[in-house]
Amino acid sequence: MWTLLHLKYRKHVIASNAENGSGNQKTGADGQDVILEVPLGTVIKDADSNEIQCEITNHDQKYVAVKGGRGGRGNMHFKSATNQAPRYAQPGEPGKEEWKILELKVLADVGLVGFPNAGKSTLLSVVTAAKPKIANYPFTTLKPNLGIVSYRNGRSFVMADIPGIIEKAHQGKGLGIRFLRHIERNSVLLFIVSADSDNIKSEYKTLLYELKMYSPELLDKPRFLGISKCDLIDDELEKMIAEDLPEDIAYLFFSSATQYNIDLLKDRLWEIITTS
């Protein structure tokens, strides 16, 4: 299970009531629990306070979001030496009624960060079995895509294609903070900038700024810069571009179309994942 889509139109979740006690000292049956299955990375918030109450990060992890009321004690509980057959019992408590917000933040080892059409979806389709929608227009990817990257000696890691960020995304422009939150749950950030960009350094700094304005803690994550679509340039232009790249981040030129440096990119990412 990778999304919360199955809960999109299920606004009310109502557990059944418990049954009343009956004769012969029989206790009423408990109400049936309602269990909602959610993907890893689901955050449960209180709708009124917006307080985070739980994060589902482990398989089979359970959390009671809303408790039912306790059952009342029957008349035999109040039996005493002076009252052998009490005619009163304790009523059960009503169950709670609360509003919760379920929010999904994708969990992945490597998150792809870049403007629309930077080549993120194409890279994901090349290094994993994921089949994201790919086209030459902005916002082709409208939801995060996850894929398993096969590595050497049977090892693997998870890569997430985060929908394209644009300038002022932290203010809600474009797809806005709807997808910026997914970046929080990635261990390593792979910034993707196309080799045919007008200014790679400026584009990288803009991406970095958007992350900082959304959450400064994102800048503490290990990051790597991938220059995509290098099949569109020759060796001489690649050297010229390299001379003007940011000095505070390691980088690698690659091409998903020709698979140039794809294995080397995996090596670099694996090294960062295992050492950070």
Sequence and secondary structure as in RCSB ss.txt:
>XXXX:A:sequence
MWTLLHLKYRKHVIASNAENGSGNQKTGADGQDVILEVPLGTVIKDADSNEIQCEITNHDQKYVAVKGGRGGRGN
MHFKSATNQAPRYAQPGEPGKEEWKILELKVLADVGLVGFPNAGKSTLLSVVTAAKPKIANYPFTTLKPNLGIVS
YRNGRSFVMADIPGIIEKAHQGKGLGIRFLRHIERNSVLLFIVSADSDNIKSEYKTLLYELKMYSPELLDKPRFL
GISKCDLIDDELEKMIAEDLPEDIAYLFFSSATQYNIDLLKDRLWEIITTS
>XXXX:A:secstr
   SGGGTT            BTTTB             TTEEEEETTT  EEEEE STT    SS        G
GGG  SS SS              EEEEE   EEEEEE  TTSSHHHHHHHHSS      SSTT   S EEEEEE
 GGG EEEEEE     TTGGGT TTTHHHHGGGGGEEEEEEEEETT S HHHHHHHHHHHHHHH GGGGGS EEE
EEE GGGS HHHHHHHHTTS TTS EEE BTTTTBTHHHHHHHHHHHHHH 
